[in-house]
Amino acid sequence: RIQELLQHIPIDENRLAMEIAIFADKSSIDEELVRLDSHCQQFAKALSSKEAVGRKLDFLVQEMNREVNTIGSKANDITISHLVVEAKSELEKIREQVQNME
């Protein structure tokens, strides 16, 4: 169907390549995954601390939620979308527990 619609329209190959590159860059979740991993490492380190870390853990969970939400908005894959829903559910459970900590 797309070929039929574009039959009589000249296609600028350079423009098409540029648009594909822009789309690929916007849909990449690499940066979000790196930040999410960093937040998880900080969370684990804070749990080992002997200091009061409730607020810090709450903040980290908020940051994890932001990253997961961004991943969800960029996701063009049903598997990733399902994982995002699961992650958000688990993060909500963690946040409830963290809010009870000092």
N, C-alpha and C positions, 0 to 999 in steps of 0.2 A: 504494500500500500504506500509506503514511504517512497519507494522507487517511482511509483506512478505519479505521485504528487511532485516529485523533484525532476521528472523527465525533461521538462522544458525550462528548468531553472539552472543557470550556470553555477557551478560550485567552485568557490575559491578554496583550493586545497590548503593554502597557508592559513586562511581564516578558520577552516575546519580543524586543522591541527592545533591552532591556538585555543579554540573553544574546548577541545578535548582535554588539552593540558590544564586549562583553568578548572574544568569539571573534576578532573582527577585530583588536583590539588585541594579543591574545596571538599571533596568527599574522603580525603585521607584522614585517618584517625590515629596516625602514628604519634603525633604530639600529645594527644589526649591520653593515649596508652602509657606513654613515658611519664606524664605527670601523675596519672592514676597509680602507677607502680611506685613512684616516689612518695606519694601520700600514704600508700599501704606500708612502705618501709618506715616512714616516720611514725605511723600509728603503732606498729609493732615495737619500735624503739621506746615510744612513750609508755606503752603498757609495762615495759620492764623497769621503768623509772620508779624510784621510791618517793618522788614528789607528787603533789596533787596535780593531776593532769586532766581532770574532767573537761575543763573549758577547751584545752588544746585538742583533746580527742573529738569534742563536739565540732570544733572548727574544721578539723581534718575530715570528718564525715561530711560536712557541708561541701568541702572542696571535692571530695570523691563524688558526691551527688552531682555537682556541676559538670565534672568530667564525663560521668556516665550519661547525663542529659545531652551533652554536646555530641557524644558518640551516637546516641539514639537519633538525634536530629540529622546527623550525617549519614546514618546507616541506609544503605540501599540493598540490604541483604536481610532476609527474614530470620535467619539464624542469629545474626547480631541483634536484631530487634527483640527476639525472645530473650537473649542473654541480658539485654539492657533491662527488661522488665524484671527478671530474676534478681539482677544486681540491685535495682532500686528497692525491691522488697527486702532484701537482706540488709541493705544499708539503713533502711527505716528501723528494722529490728535492732541493729547495732546502735543507732542513734538513741532509741528509747533506753537502752542499757547505759549508754554513756551519760545521759542526762541524770542518771541516779548516782553518778560518781562525783567525788570532790576533786 
